[in-house]
Amino acid sequence: MVRKEKTIFSQRLSSLREERYLTLSDISELFDPPVSKSTVSNWENGHMYPKGQRLIVLCDFYNVSIDYLYGRTDSRKMNKEERIQSCTNTN
């Protein structure tokens, strides 16, 4: 069986949960309606990715930017200047 390497996103997502000593079940309950523990596990193992409002809920809960989760920055929260640059960057 070939093991898929974790993505930056999945590594960071699982690290954020583990830093807070939370379970998959704890995270699944953040959502309305709750998602399954296997869904959270799939996000953390790189098999699936949260989209839309679920991604926003995770970022708000962990107090990190979407760019941090996806590896576009190593800063957990963007400062005002970085947010402006991100919005105006057309590359």
HULIN-V367518 format. One record per backbone hydrogen bond with DSSP energy under -0.5 kcal/mol. CO is the residue of the C=O (numbers start at 1). NH is the residue of the N-H. E is the energy in kcal/mol with one decimal. If there is no record, write none. Layout:
{{CO	NH	E} {CO	NH	E}}
//
This chain:
{{2	4	-0.5} {7	11	-2.7} {8	12	-2.8} {9	13	-2.6} {10	14	-2.2} {11	15	-2.2} {12	16	-2.5} {13	17	-1.6} {14	18	-2.6} {15	19	-2.6} {16	20	-0.8} {17	20	-0.7} {17	22	-2.0} {18	21	-1.6} {23	27	-1.7} {24	28	-2.5} {25	29	-1.4} {27	30	-1.8} {28	31	-0.9} {28	35	-1.6} {36	40	-1.6} {37	41	-2.5} {38	42	-2.4} {39	43	-2.0} {40	44	-2.3} {41	45	-1.4} {42	47	-2.1} {42	48	-1.4} {43	46	-0.9} {51	54	-1.5} {51	55	-0.6} {52	55	-0.5} {52	56	-1.7} {53	57	-2.6} {54	58	-2.1} {55	59	-2.3} {56	60	-2.7} {57	61	-2.7} {58	62	-2.7} {59	63	-1.0} {59	64	-2.0} {65	69	-1.8} {66	70	-2.2} {67	72	-2.5} {67	73	-1.0} {68	71	-1.4} {74	76	-0.5} {76	65	-2.8} {79	83	-2.3} {80	84	-2.2} {81	85	-2.4} {82	86	-2.6} {83	87	-2.1} {84	88	-1.9} {85	89	-1.4}}
//
